[in-house]
Amino acid sequence: MTEKYFYTEPYARDFEAEIVAFDPTGLAIALDKTLFFAVGGGQPGDLGLLTIEGEDYTVEDVYAADGTIWHKLDRALPAEFKGKGALGKLDWERRYAHMRHHTALHVLNGVAYNDFGALVSGAQVYADRARIDFTMDDLAPQRIERLERECNEAIAKALRVIPREVTLAEAAEMPELVRTVNAMPPQTAKIRTIEIEGLDRQFCGGTHLANISEIGRLKIAGTRSKGKMNKRIEIVLE
């Protein structure tokens, strides 16, 4: 089980850890703790560098399996490096862009849910944009203008983003925190929730800003109908 340092220190850019496991190819390693977010929930995995025994290795992919986070490197490590120390350094500009866009989707989700009862049917975060699909039957220009205006009004209030953990039993009593169609909270001992004070609260395992004022101005860049009750909204940040 990898300690998810990116949850406790989301603004940290480098860290020290110990190599605890190798995959059979030697190209992917597990650490006792990591700042590298593993791909999931529509958010890409982090990239960066691991310095091991004085050599820099590029982290090309990060993924999770059975509670362990694996870091795929640009070349294999010798097996005798197990137990050695590693210094990790994030591609911070890319990670911070993901945090801004991911948090922006929470703002848009909160407004769409509060105003129209819309649930999420899909989402994807990129470094330069993001998109989210809602169970909505209408994306008329007036509705798009309202969503964009209310999102930016919320951002101007500089609301805090508050992460919490709840137990599986507590999560079962909070069905309103499931905002994705046909989704259930992860069946783990502790489940992470993200709250934007007074606007939104839901289960989410991504990385987020501490305050939505860091988002900047949100602009709805495009819309598309994916079906009668499935509408896509694409956003960029200014």
Sequence and secondary structure as in RCSB ss.txt:
>XXXX:A:sequence
MTEKYFYTEPYARDFEAEIVAFDPTGLAIALDKTLFFAVGGGQPGDLGLLTIEGEDYTVEDVYAADGTIWHKLDR
ALPAEFKGKGALGKLDWERRYAHMRHHTALHVLNGVAYNDFGALVSGAQVYADRARIDFTMDDLAPQRIERLERE
CNEAIAKALRVIPREVTLAEAAEMPELVRTVNAMPPQTAKIRTIEIEGLDRQFCGGTHLANISEIGRLKIAGTRS
KGKMNKRIEIVLE
>XXXX:A:secstr
  EEHHHH TT  EEEEEEEEE TTSSEEEESEES   SBTTB    EEEEETTEEEEEEEEEEETTEEEEEESS
   GGGTT EEEEEE HHHHHHHHHHHHHHHHHHHHHHHHH   EEEEEE SS EEEEE  S   HHHHHHHHHH
HHHHHHTT BEEEEEEEHHHHHT GGG  BTT     SSEEEEEEETTTEEEE  S   SBGGGG  EEEEEEEE
EETTEEEEEEEE 
